[in-house]
Amino acid sequence: MTDSSAQYSWMELSPLLEQSEGAAFIAHTERFRSNIEALKQAFEKHYSNFSIGYSYKTNHLPELCKIAHQEGLYAEVVSGSEYSIAKTLGVTGDRILFNGPTKSNDELRAAFVNQSLVNIDSVSEARQVARLTEEFGGDVRVGLRCNLDLNWKDRISRFGLSEESGELQLALEVLGSRNNIVLEGLHCHTSFDRSAASYSRRIVRLIEISDQIFGGNGPRFLDVGGGLCGPMSDELRNQFFTPPPTFDDYAAAICTPLIERYGSAGPELIVEPGVGLLGNVFEYAYCVEHVKKTGSDWFAVTSGASHHIKIVPNDFNLPTTCLRSPDVPDDERRMAPVDIAGYTCLEHDIIYHGFEQPVAKGDILITSSVGAYSMVSSPDFIRTSPPVYEYRSGEWRTLRGKLSIRDYLKNFSW
Ligand SMILES: Cc1ncc(COP(=O)(O)O)c(C=O)c1O
């Protein structure tokens, strides 16, 4: 499935945007389901003991979390807040993977009681867990997040337990001091390198480490984290320096070493995709407010803003289409190229550089591939964060309303 937005008309979207300061996210939940299916099929062809942890941080829209749960995915959470969202949506504790670099004592106690799996990130956290298990009667399920020394294009990750510094070994010793701590497996995650070859190196190294720790029978699980690329349009794909891998490429790269070591029925293999399942699930719709010339450059000033769709500024021009306002004759449109700018007062708020389609005041722009790290990191900066509408089989449904100023102010004392 592509991320084309050709199915909407200007007439249909215009009244929705008028209610919400000119901007909204559009969710295609059926694409989320089909991405999950495609990922499962790619891996299960090779290896049946396969599970997906849905990365809540990437987009915790309750409707998406609910679908993930219905599809049998774990909830992969990295905070007490995300843990509470999962519990509130009916996810049982044993279906929650609790990751992240810090967890409070109360959050850990809740995870222990609910039989969630806690992946430990540091020696200090291993000590925190060991201390808390002294007051906890039952068994506690843990994994170790490994900081794999795999030369990530000369970058060093700050997450996980380093093999090189000896902290991985130290954490093992700390956990070994308590007999109600059950070490179930190993975890790793980085998005420094999304190539399929890098996933092959990750799983090979995880297997080597787990052979040293667990011996012949292996661990209960091996978790290679997220960072996978997912389905995307050719327009986006062509902007990558090397072609992004497909789910099939990842499955072959990860499952081959796993099968070589364990046969087809080894440890549970877990992946934790965010962007790979979500990229094409959201679009961002907003309006052209003014078209202006500064020096020799043309700008379309819009009711959108880049901070709603890019958590980290980058050079990608996300695929964008223009729905022409019926009120403007075609010969009044600025013929390309224009930079599409946001409503903020920030110079760097450019949504698209060198947009090549004719635009005019009143047109609606739709930027696609914005499902990951958009809604969840969209601040109330200058305007409150946009609403989310689901578009499914020609019907619109509000999945998150626009935060009114009355509700926004409720949280403050004054
Ligand atoms: C532990 C962990 N798992 C999964 C993810 C999801 O990563 P991505 O959205 O790149 O797939 C992240 C993202 O930071 C993460 O920290």
The ligand as an SDF file (V2000), in Angstrom:
LIG
                    3D

 16 16  0  0  0  0  0  0  0  0999 V2000
   14.0310    0.4980   22.8980 C   0  0  0  0  0  0  0  0  0  0  0  0
   13.4210    0.9880   21.6370 C   0  0  0  0  0  0  0  0  0  0  0  0
   12.7050    0.1290   20.8870 N   0  0  0  0  0  0  0  0  0  0  0  0
   12.1070    0.5420   19.7330 C   0  0  0  0  0  0  0  0  0  0  0  0
   12.2000    1.8400   19.2970 C   0  0  0  0  0  0  0  0  0  0  0  0
   11.5150    2.2410   17.9980 C   0  0  0  0  0  0  0  0  0  0  0  0
   12.4480    2.6780   17.0750 O   0  0  0  0  0  0  0  0  0  0  0  0
   12.0240    3.0000   15.5630 P   0  0  0  0  0  0  0  0  0  0  0  0
   10.9020    3.9620   15.6060 O   0  0  0  0  0  0  0  0  0  0  0  0
   13.2680    3.5700   14.9420 O   0  0  0  0  0  0  0  0  0  0  0  0
   11.6210    1.6880   14.9500 O   0  0  0  0  0  0  0  0  0  0  0  0
   12.9530    2.7630   20.0480 C   0  0  0  0  0  0  0  0  0  0  0  0
   13.0910    4.1730   19.6060 C   0  0  0  0  0  0  0  0  0  0  0  0
   13.7740    4.9800   20.1580 O   0  0  0  0  0  0  0  0  0  0  0  0
   13.5720    2.3250   21.2560 C   0  0  0  0  0  0  0  0  0  0  0  0
   14.2710    3.1740   22.0230 O   0  0  0  0  0  0  0  0  0  0  0  0
  1  2  1  0
  2  3  1  0
  2 15  2  0
  3  4  2  0
  4  5  1  0
  5  6  1  0
  5 12  2  0
  6  7  1  0
  7  8  1  0
  8  9  2  0
  8 10  1  0
  8 11  1  0
 12 13  1  0
 12 15  1  0
 13 14  2  0
 15 16  1  0
M  END
$$$$
